[in-house]
Amino acid sequence: MKLRDGITTLSDLRQDGCLKARFPRSVDWTEAVTLNSSGGVAGGDTLTARFRVQAGARATFAAQAAERFYRVLPGQPSSTVRTEIDVEAGACAEWLPQETILFDRSAMDRVLTVNIAKGGWFLGIETLVFGRSAMGETVTTARIADTIRIRIDGKLVLHDAIRIDGEVAHALTRAAIGQGAAAVATLVLAGADAAWQLDDLRTALAPFEAGVSCWNGVLVARIAAKDGASARAAIAAGLAVLRDGRALPRVWNC
C-alpha cells in the first residue's frame, strides 16, 4: 500500500491459489480484506501472505470470516500459515483478522512477523477459539504453535509463542494457562504512543478477564474468555480505545 495524493492506494498485488484479497470502498483508512476460497485449512495446507505499508500510508488488513482449522489425519503434517507485515517510517498498519476456530485434533503452525521502521505504528490481534461452544464442540487434543514476532527498527521487541501439543482441554483448565477458558486473544500495539494508551486500555478491559502490560514500546493485552463471542466483546472494547472509536471493519459484522 502507498500514499498517493494524500490517499492510501494499492501499490501492487500478487495472489494465487485459494488466498485472495479484496478492497472495500474506504473513507479514511484503506481496507484490504483477505479470504480463503477453500473454506478452511486442512492438514498439510500452506498459506503465505506478505503486506507492505509504505511511508505515510494507513491500511487495515482484515479477514472476510473466521478461519477454521480442521482435524488432521494421523501422520499428516500441521497446517502452516505465515504472514509478514512491513511498516515503513510514518506508516500505520492494522492486522485485524477475525477469530481462528480450532477443531478437535487440528494441527496449526502459524507465525505473524511484523517489521516496523522507526516512526511506524502497528496494531494487531490474534484470537484462538477452541471449538464452537454453540455447537457443543470441545477440543480435546490438538497440536498448536502460534507465534507473534515484532521488530522495531530491526530490534526484536516481542517474541510471543503459544505451544500446546496434546491434551488441550486439560491444559486450558490450568490457572496459569486458561483457567477454564475456551477462547484466548492477544492484542498488540507497537508505536510511539503505546505507553500512553496503557491506562485507557486497562480501564476498557476491566470488565473482562484480561491483563495489559507495556515494555519496549509495545503494549500487549491478554484476553481469556468462556467462548468466542465473549472474547470478541472484549476485543471490541479494547480496539475501540486503541482505534480512537473508529468502527471495526465491516466484515466483522457479517
Order of alpha helices (4+ residues) and beta strands (2+ residues): beta-beta-beta-beta-beta-beta-beta-beta-beta-beta-beta-beta-beta-beta-alpha-beta-alpha-beta-beta-alpha
